[in-house]
Amino acid sequence: MGSALPVLSGREVVRIFESFGWDVVRQTGSHIIMVKDDEPVTLSVPDHREVAKGTLRSLIRSAGLTVDEFVAAK
């Protein structure tokens, strides 16, 4: 079984994705939109005090990362 997901705020999640080369392009309401040059997907990170585990897992999968890679970069 992989690593347990930590409880992170939206800002912390954004910082970790930035370490993988994702860039914040805009913020729409309570969501921070991130893109990466070689990725066709955009990430919509909720700017909440606590990002729901299912949401975080989905973002990690969309970014092409494993939970272990993401947690290791924390």
Sequence and secondary structure as in RCSB ss.txt:
>XXXX:A:sequence
MGSALPVLSGREVVRIFESFGWDVVRQTGSHIIMVKDDEPVTLSVPDHREVAKGTLRSLIRSAGLTVDEFVAAK
>XXXX:A:secstr
         HHHHHHHHHHTT EEEEEETTEEEEE TT S  EEEE  SS  HHHHHHHHHHTT  HHHHHHT 
